[in-house]
Amino acid sequence: MIDIKYNEKDVKRFWSHVNIKNENECWEWTGYKDKKGYGRININSKMIGTHRFSYLIYNKIIPDGMLILHSCNNPSCVNPTHLRAGTNKDNAQDSLLAGTSRSLHQNGEKNTSSKITENQAIKIIELYNSGVLLKDISEMFNIQVPAIQRIATGKRWSHIKNNPNKGRMYKLREEGENIRKLYATGQYTYKTLGNLYNVSDEEIRLVVTNQRRKSL
């Protein structure tokens, strides 16, 4: 167990530098960050990662030898619901799935670390374009949702031609004001708006909440 002594003043000082939004969004650390984008804070004369401190506040302990990983792939995020304890192996797998590993120099199947084939990537794009939910595609291929989003929207496997979803979120956000006005009337749900704009309800939710996640 990692033993970091802190007090109430430390906790208040920590949260004073956090841009808190709703529980599903990233909570950005607004204080000092290192070159990789991870927040750093001095607690009891020790500099520690702000994501680790956030996890510690909510979970009381950090198991020995464990890293604190981001499900959102955003190093500046300190939302405790986006954090979990994991091993170095878990961290490496997350990086590969999210496309952030420095070893990813080649496209698609040419990359020996690729977890899927090109045909599977094309199938993911087709399923996403047909309206299948990201979480359902994630379960089909046993790949995390952020990785599915990157593949479907052309952030990963970008060499695949004729992907109709490339830039979709950018174009959708151009309609953001109209979408939010419709949602505000109470007559539309994420699902009905998704059907109206021919996109998934998850994409509509991101637009309504004005969320800009790196995974998109």
N, C-alpha and C positions, 0 to 999 in steps of 0.2 A: 504493500500500500504506500502510495506517495504521500509524504507528510509535509503539507504546506500550511503554515500557520497564518491566519488572516483574521481580521476583525470586521465589525459592521461598517467602519469608515472606509475600509478597503472595498467592500461590496458597493457602497454608495458611490465611491469614486469611480469604480468600474462602470456602473450603469449610467453614470453621467456622460460617458463617452460612447454610448451605444444608441444607434438610431433604431428604436423599437417600432416594429410594424405589426401586422397580424401574425398569428402563430405559424402560418404556412410560408411566410416570406423570410428572406434573409435579413438578419439584424446586423447591420454593418457597424464595425468598430471604427470610430471616427478619430481615435487617437493615433499614437505612433505605430507605424507598421514597418516591417523589415522589407528587404528587396523582393521577397516572394509574395508580399501582400499580407502576411500574417501579423496580426496585432500583437504588441508586446506591452506588458505592464509590470511595474516594480511592486512586488508584494513581499514585505518583510525583508527588504534588501536583496531580493532575488528577482531577476527578470524572467518572466514566464510568458508563454503564449496565452493570449486572451481567450482563445477557444478552449484551452485546457482549464483556465480559471472558471469560465462559464460552466463547463462540465462539472468541475469540482463543487461549485456553489449548489448546483441542483442535485448532484449525486453523492456529495459528501466525501467520496473517495475516488482515487484513480488507481486501479490495480497495478501492481508492480510490473514493469516491463511493457506496459500497454501504451499505444499511441491513442490520441483522440482524433477521430476521422470525421470528415465532413460528408454528409450524404448529398449536399448541394454543390459540391466541388467549388466552393467559394471560400478561399482562405481567410477573408476578412469577416466572415459571418461568425457570430457568437450566439445565434439562436440555439438554445439547448436542445430543441426538438430536431435539429439538423446534425447533432453530434452524437457519436457513439465511440465506445472503446474498441480498439482492434489491434491486430498484430501488424508487423512489417509486411507480412504476406498479404493481409487484407488491404493494406494501403497500396501495395503494388498492383493488386487486382483492380482496385478502384481507379487508379491512374490509367491503367490500360483500357478499361471500359469507358472511361470518360474522355479518353484521348489526350491526356495531359502528360503521359510518360515521355521522357526525353528520348527513349529508345525507339519511338514511333517515327521513323524517318521515311518509311515507304508506305504506299497506298495499298489498301485492301489486303488480299491474300498474299501479296509479296512480303508483307510484314509477318515475320514468323510468330509475333505475339498476337496476331489477330485471332479472335475467339469465334468468328463466323466466316462463312464463305461469301463470295460476291452474290451468288444466287439468293442466299439468306438475306443479305442486305437489301436486295431488290424486292424481296418478298415483304420485308419490314416496311419499305416505302409504299408498296402497294396497299398493305393493310392499313397503314396510317392514312393514306389518301382516300381509302374507302370509308373512313370514319371509325375504325376500330380504336378503342381507348388505349392510350399508352400503357396503362398498367396491365391490360390484357395481353398486349404484344410482349410486354416485359416477361410475363409468366410463360408465354409460349416458347420464348427463346432463352429463358433463364438468364436474362441480362437486365441490369438495373435500368430504371426509367430514364435517368439523365442520359445514358448511353443510347437508348432507343430514340430519344428526342434528337440527339446529335446526328444519328444516322438518317432519320426520317426527314430532317430539315436540311440535310446536305452539309452539316458542319463536319461530319465524319463521312468517309467513303464519298468524298466530294467529286471524285473522278467519274462516278456513275452518271451517264448522260440522261437527259430528258427527265430529271427529277422535278415533278411539278410543284414540290413543296419548298424548293429553295427560295429563301426570302419571304416565305409565306407570313411569318410573324411580323416582318417589317411592313408588308402591305396591309395586313390586318390591322395594325396599330394606326394606320392612316384613317381607318374608320372608327378608331377608338372612342371619340367623343359621341358619335351616333350610337355605338354599341352600349356605352355607359348610360346614355339617356334612356334607351329602350329598357335596359335592365332596371333602371331606377323607377320606372313606372310600376313595377311589381307584376306586370303582365307577362314577363318573359323570364324563363330560367336559363341557366347556362346551356342546357340541352337544347331548348327551343331556339335559342340564338345560334347555337352551333349548327343546327339544321338549316337555319335561315342563311348563314354565311358559308355553309358547306365546309365546316371545320369541326374539330372535336370540342366537347364542352370544356376540356382542360385548357385549350387555347383561348376560349372565350373568358374563362376565369382569370387567366393571366392578363388579358386586356382590361377587364373590368377592374381588377385590383391594381392596374398600372404597374405590374410586376415586370422586372427586367432581370431574369436569371441568366447566369452565364451558360447554363445548359441549353439555352435557346440560341 
